[in-house]
Amino acid sequence: MKNKLAQTLFSSTGGYAALVLRVPVGLILMAHGAQKLFGWFGGYGLEGTGQWLTSIGLEPGYLMALMAGGAEFFGGLVLGLLTRPAALVSAFTMLVAIFTVHIGNGLFMSNNGYEYALVLFAATLALAIQGAGRFALDELLLEHFGGAGNGQRTDA
């Protein structure tokens, strides 16, 4: 059972393509999380983000800001740490953003539409499906918890 859980969480069929996707998407999400949590990069921090989330009906706003910012900032995608669950939480966060903030504005980002959140949703969902790929901490965790040579990697 332990081996099966490790396989589910840490194995990957993504290879280098997942690495190429995971790192920039992870950096973008970290920056957005830093805006929400710490007020960096022009963000409003937890207090301001929480007030805004309350104003659009996501309550309690402070907790929602903490959860969204935490998922984005501490998600671990850059390092490939617990990639599948982190990517799944990020994908869910993007769906919430699409349907609570952007959907009424149409597709295009120039009108505050949902195109950017949709791209992040698609990228994080792909990572949730295929795993971290190469050069990820998940590879080390798979060796430790799943036994060496038990990965499901299909690339060279």
Secondary structure as the mmCIF struct_conf table of DSSP 4:
data_model
#
loop_
_struct_conf.conf_type_id
_struct_conf.id
_struct_conf.beg_label_comp_id
_struct_conf.beg_label_asym_id
_struct_conf.beg_label_seq_id
_struct_conf.end_label_comp_id
_struct_conf.end_label_asym_id
_struct_conf.end_label_seq_id
HELX_RH_AL_P HELX_RH_AL_P1 LYS A 2 PHE A 10
BEND BEND1 THR A 13 THR A 13
HELX_RH_AL_P HELX_RH_AL_P2 GLY A 15 PHE A 38
HELX_RH_3T_P HELX_RH_3T_P1 TRP A 40 GLY A 42
HELX_RH_AL_P HELX_RH_AL_P3 GLY A 45 SER A 55
TURN_TY1_P TURN_TY1_P1 ILE A 56 GLY A 57
BEND BEND2 GLU A 59 PRO A 60
HELX_RH_AL_P HELX_RH_AL_P4 GLY A 61 PHE A 73
BEND BEND3 PHE A 74 PHE A 74
TURN_TY1_P TURN_TY1_P2 LEU A 77 GLY A 80
BEND BEND4 LEU A 81 LEU A 82
HELX_RH_AL_P HELX_RH_AL_P5 THR A 83 ALA A 97
HELX_RH_PI_P HELX_RH_PI_P1 ILE A 98 HIS A 102
HELX_RH_3T_P HELX_RH_3T_P2 ILE A 103 ASN A 105
BEND BEND5 LEU A 107 LEU A 107
HELX_RH_3T_P HELX_RH_3T_P3 MET A 109 ASN A 111
TURN_TY1_P TURN_TY1_P3 ASN A 112 ASN A 112
BEND BEND6 TYR A 114 TYR A 114
HELX_RH_AL_P HELX_RH_AL_P6 GLU A 115 GLN A 130
BEND BEND7 ARG A 134 PHE A 135
HELX_RH_AL_P HELX_RH_AL_P7 LEU A 137 GLY A 146
TURN_TY1_P TURN_TY1_P4 ALA A 148 GLY A 149
#
